Each structure stands twice: as structure tokens, then as C-alpha cells.
Amino acid sequence: MITWINFLHLYQPPTQTKGVVDQVVQESYALLPKLMRQYPQSRFTINFSGSLLELLETYGYRSLVEEYRNLVKTGRIELVGSAMYHPILPLFPEEEIRRQIMLHEEINQRVFGDAYQPKGFYIPEMTYSKKVANVVQSLGFEWIILDEFHFPNGTPDSATRYVIEDIGLSVLFRNRLFSKTFPPEFIIRHREKIEGRAIIIAHDGELYGHWHKDDQGYYEKSFTDSGIMMLTVSEYLETLKEEVIVAPRESSWESLEEELVANNPFILWNSNDNAIHQSLWQFALLVIRIVNMHLDDANYTLARKHADRGMASCAWWWATRAQLVATSPVCWNPTEIEKGARELALAIRSIEKIPLKTRLKAETMYARLTNLIWETHWKIDAEL
């Protein structure tokens, strides 16, 4: 028997266009409940990011959300907590971490009602830090899911229940290799080697249908195989008897050993050598401080909304200029970087009463950042 724990992260940035959302809905988000209706054996643990739920409401996909709600009610989907706009949590002040988590709680509770009873928590990009774990535990969550790279020594044993030292959160470690495949195919093709094991897989849910088209029938083969038992994370944790204390490494689900040696665990969003990364962080933290100083402003709610949206990780991600695998494109998109920066600028522009000196400081920083983005882009373009 193979035990398959399948964790899916569903996310779209808050600035995503309707055209892209429509496409991913048709190819992926509508496919998942269809598969679950077709194959009663299937079970998933899912993070529905708050920003995606917001977009689905805005673009009229209430009936689709209702399908997911019904599957949650049956227990075949387990929902988890997360952060509303997918920020890189360890790099923000603790009060912002709490705020983003509570915004995510509010929209999930509104959309899913009583069906939303999360025990687990997904840290965006699995960017683990002890600071984040402490906040998550204090808000009542029972477990988090991380990558096997976070495991401090050797390889984690999927049959062991790990508990974070001095915090008390349970932690499940995904198998990175399996998670970077198309799991239904990988499990079937390698089933003889993995029989008798628990396979913990976590990846972006858009892999189903959007990034990968199953044209060889592996949904059918894996979802109807009597030798494969699918469990949600909480169901699986209940089966584990042995408990071991562990201190996860501060890193992400994409981290490499050399990045930790260089003391740069979140390099894809905060590289010391990336001028745009550093300028974005300076601007974001300035904007948060300014907005929080104007709680009584008539337009505070609007300003805070823009600031929250500007914390989405995508602006930093698209400034990375990294190529994670040989077959993937380089992570560079000046338009997407600028979208995030503009949300931060709109936060300041929304505040009605603000000292001119403060306003001009923010505008100057934004102008310099915009110039840096496009100067970098045209230099890259000239090199090609």
C-alpha cells in the first residue's frame, strides 16, 4: 500500500488579469473538483490563497467556489490557513505577519463558512523562520508543512511525527523530488520502489491541467488504484505515533545549501546582490510605516488595502533573474515588478493628510525604483 498525502497551493497575485484567471480556472481550478467527482478515492489538502478567492469573487466564479465548499464539507478537501496576499513572511514585521494571516482567515471564513476549520498552515513559498512559526502557533494552528530541505540533519522519516522545538507546532516535510514531478504519473511509474511508504507531496495546484496536461491517463491510473490510499495532512498526522523534536532550518522550498552557507536563505526574494530587491524592501517597509502612522486618515482603509496588496511576493520574484531549472524561463518581468511597486505607491497617494516632506520622500523613492526596473530591463535586452 502507498499512502499519498497531496498538498496543493492555489494562488494568483492580486493584480492578476481576468484573462489569465479565466484561463487557469478553465484548465485547472475547474478540473480539480471534476476529478474529485469522478474519482471518489481522491483527497487533497488545499491552500486557497485569499487573493485568489478575492479574484474568483470579483470575476464571477461563485458557483466554482460552491463546488469546493461542498467537497470541504464532505471531508475530502482539508483547507489550511495562510497569508492573504502571499508575502514572504519572515521579511516583514510581526504585526504585518499577523495582519496578513487574519485577512486570509476572514475571506476564507466568509467564502467557506463553517466548512473552514483549519488545523494546518501554509507559509508562502515555505519561507520558514522561527518568528513566523511562533506567530502561527499563537494563532491556534496545529501544524505546518515544509520542504525536506528544512530538515536539519539527514532525511526526514515520513512515519515520524515531528514537533518544532520550543514552539510545539507539528511539521510535515514534503519530498522535494516527488513534488517537482507530475505526481500521478511519477507514483504509477515508480510504484514498485515506493510501495509501503508514505509519499508527501506539496506543489502549486496549477500543475493540474494548467502547467501539465495529462494525455496518458495517469489521473485514472492513480486515482483508481486500490493499492494507493490518499489522506489529508491532518488524517495522516493522526496515524503517526512516534514523536521527535526538530529545529527546522530557516529557508524556502527552493533553497540550496550554498545559499545557507552564504547566509542568504531567502535569496529569491531578498538577494544582497539584487538592487531591485533591496529597493523594493526599502520602499515596502517605508510605506507600511507611513500607512500605520495614519490610522485616523479618512482614506486609511483604501491606503491599507494597497499596502497589503503591495506585499505580494511576485514583484520580488520577477526581479530575481534566476533560472531555477534548465528548461524554465529566467525569472524576469519588469511589468510584474512595477505592478507591485505601484500598489505601494498608491497606498501613499491614497492618504489624504500627509506631510509634504513625507509624501515627496515616498514619491522620490518610487521614481528611483521605477527607473531602476526599466534601466535594468533595457540593459538585459541589449545584452541578448
N, C-alpha and C positions, 0 to 999 in steps of 0.2 A: 504494500500500500504506500502510495505517495501522498503526503499531506501538503496541500498547496495553499499558502497564505498570500493572497493577491491584493496589494495596496495600490490604489490609483489616485493620482493627484490631478484634479481638473482645474485648469486656470486659464484665464485670459486677462491681459492687462486692462486697467480701467479706461485707457484711451483707444482700445481696440475698435476697429471699424465694423459696421453692421455686415458688410460683405464678407469679412473674414469669419465673424461669428456665425453667420448663416452657413458658410461652407463647413465649418467644424461641427456645427450641430448636425447637418445632414450626414456627414461622413463618420462622425464619432459619437457625439453625445446622444443622438437618437439611436445609434447602433447598440449601445450598451444595454438599455432596457429591453430592446428587441431580442438580444441574445439571451437575456435572463428569462424572458418569457418562453423562449424556445427551448432553453436548457435548464430545467428546474434544479439541477445539481449545482449550478454556478452560484458563487457567493463572493462578494467584494467588500473591502473596507475602502471608503472613498472620502477624500477631502474635496468638498465643493467650495472652492475659494469664494470669499464674499464678493470679490469684484466680478467674478463670473456670474454669480446669482444676480447681481445688480444689472449686468448686461442682458441676461436672459429675461428679466422682468421688463427692462426698457424696450427690448426688441420683440416682445410679444410671445415668449415661449413658456407661458404659464402651464399649458397642457403637458409639455415635456417635463417640467418640474413636478407636476402632479404624478406622473408615472414613477418618477424616482421616489416621491414621498410614499407612494403605495408599497414600493419594494422595501423601503426602510421599515415601514410598519410591519411587514412580514418577517423581519429579522434577516433577510438575505443581503441587505446592504447595511453596513455599520458606518455611521458618519463620525467624523472627528472634528476637533477644534483646530484652529489655525489663526493666521493673522490676515486681516481684511484685504489689504492691497499687496500682499506678497512682498513685504520688506525684508531686508537682510537684518534680522532682529538683533544679533549681537552688536551691531554697529550703531544702534540707536539708544538713547537714554531709557532707563527702566520705565518711566511713565509713558513713553511712546510705545513701548512693547505692550504694556497693559492696555493702552488705548486701542491699538490695532487688534488685539485679541478680543476685546469686548465688542468692538464693531463687528467682527466676524461672528461672535455669538449672537448679537442682536439680529442680523439679517438671516442667519440660519434658523433661529427660533421663529422669526416672522414667516419665513418661507415654508419650513417643515413642521412647524407647530410642535406638539408634544412628541412627535416622532424623533425630534432632535434631542438625544440624550447622550452626549459624547463622553466617553471614558478616556479616549486617546487624543493625542495632539500631534499635528504635523508641523514641524518647523520649516518654513520655506527654504528650499534648496538644502534641507537638512543641515543648515548652518548652526551647529550646536555650540553653545557656550554654557558654562555653569550659571551665569547670570540669567540666561533665558530659561534654563531648567528650573531655577528657583522660582521665577515668576509663574511658570506653567504649573508647578506643583502647588503654589499658593492659591491658585485659582480653582483647585479641586480636580485637576486631571490626574489620571492614574498611570498612564503610560505614554511613551513617545516611541517613534520609530526612527532609527538611524541607519547609516551605512556600515558595513563591516570594517571600513577604514577607521571609523571612530573607535573600534575596539582596541584597547591599549596594548594587548600582548597576544600574538598568535591569531588564531581564527576562532570566532565565537561558535559555540555549540548550540545548534537550534533547539536542542532538547532541554536547555537550561533557561530558567527564568532569571534574568539579570536585573539588578536593582542598583540605581545610581547612588554612589557613596555620599553620605551626609545629606541627601535630598529625599530619597525614598521612592522616586518615580521608577516604575518598571521600564525597561528599554528592550526593544526588539531590534535585532541587527539584520538588515536585508543582505542577500547575496548579490554583490555588485555585478558579477559576470552574468548571472541569470537575468538580472534586472535590465541589462543592456542588450538583451536579445528580444525576439518576439516570443514571449513565454509559452504560448500554446504549442508552437512548433518545437521549441527547444526541449520542452518536457517530453513530448512524444518521441522525438528523435533520440533522446538520451535516457529514456526511461529505465533501461536495464542498469545503468550506472547509478541512478538516483533512487531506486526502489528502497523503501524502508526509511526514507528520510523525509524531513520537513523542508520544503522549499519556500523560503521567504523572499518574495519579490515585491519591489516597490518602484514605480516609474510614473511618468506622465500618462494620464489616461488617454490622451490624444493619439497614443500609439495605436490604439484600437480603431482602425478604419481610416484615420486621417494620415498618420505617418506610415502606416503599413496596411496594405490590402491583403487579406487572407484569400488567396486564389487557389489554395491547395487543400482546403477543408480542415484546417487544424482546429478551428473552433469546435466543429463537430467531433473530431477525434479526441480532443482533450476534455471537453465538457460533458461527454457521454461515457468516458472511460470509467468502468466500475472499480478500477484499481487506483483511482485518484479521488481523494477526499478534499473538498475545498472548505476552508474555515475562515471566518473573520478573525481579525487580530485578537479581539477580546476572548472569543471562543477558544482560540489556540492557547492563549496565556493561561486559561483555566485548566488546561491539561498538564501544565508543567508543574512538577513537584519540587525539583531541586532548585534552590535559590542561591545566587552568587552575587556578591557586591562587586561593582565595577566603577571605574572612573573614566568615562569616555573622553577621547581626545577632542579638543576644540578644532573643528574642521567642517567641511561640507561633503555632500555626496559625490563631488567631483575632485576632491582634494588628492594631491600626490605627496609622497614622502618628502621630496625636495622642497616643497612649499612649507612644510612644517619645520624643516631644518633651517629654512631662511626666515622663520618666524612670521610667515605671511599666510595664515590658514584660510583666509577668505580672498585670495588673490584675484578671483574672477570678478569681484565687486569692489575691491579696495587694494589695488596694487600700488605699492610705493613708487613704482616707476611709471605709472599712468597718470599724466597730468589732468586728464578729463575726470578720472575717478576722484582725484583729490579735490578738484574744483567743485565737482558735484556735491561731495560731502560737506565742504565748507559752506556752500550755498544752502544745502538742505538743513544743516544744523542752525544756520543763521535764521532761516525762515521760520523754523519751529520755535526758536526763542522769541522772535518778534511776534508771531501769532499768539503765543501763550502769554505775552505781556498785554494783550488787548482783548481780554475775555469779555469786557463790557462794551466792546465796539458793536455798533448796530449791525455790522456785516460779519461778525465773528464766525457765525455758522458757515457761511459761504467760504470765508478765508480758510477755516479749519478743514473744510472738505477738500479744497485744492491742495492744501499742505499734506493731508493724508494720502491723496492720490499721487502726489509727487514723490512719496516714499517707495513706490513700487520699484522692484529690483531691476526692471527691464532697462531703464536708462543706463544703469551701470553695466549691465550685462552686454548691451550692444556697443559699449565703449571698450570692451575687453581686447578686441583684436586678436583673440586666440582661436586656434583651430583644435577643437577637442579631440577629434578623430580625423584620420586622413581623408575620409570620404565626406566630411561635413564642411559647410562653408565657413569662412572666417567670421567671427562674431563682431561685425562692424556695421552699424546702420545709423548715420548721423540724424536722420529724420526721427527715429525712435528715441535717440538720446535727447533730442531737442523737445520732444513731446513731454518727457518727464521734467525737464528743466522749466518748460513753460508753465506746467502746473504749479511749480514752486513760485514762479514769478507772479502768477495770477493770485496766489494766496496773499502776497504783499499788496498787490494792486486792489484787492477786494476790501482791504481795511480802510474804513472811512477816515478815521482820525489817527494820523501817524505823523511824527515829527518829520519835517522835510529832509533833515540830515539822514535819518534812518532810511527813509524811502529811497533817497538817491544812492545811499550805500548799497542797498539791495539791487537797485537797477544797474548800477555800475558793475557789480559782481555778475549779474545775469548777462549783461552785454559782453563782458570779457569771456564768460563761459561759452556763449553762443559763437563768438569769433573763434575761440579755440577749437570748438567742434568742427566748424567748416574749414578752417585753415588746415586742420589735421586731415580732413577728408580730401581736400584738393591736392594735398601733398601725396597722400596714398594713391589717388587717381593718377597723378603724374608719374608715379613710380611703376605703374602697371604697363 
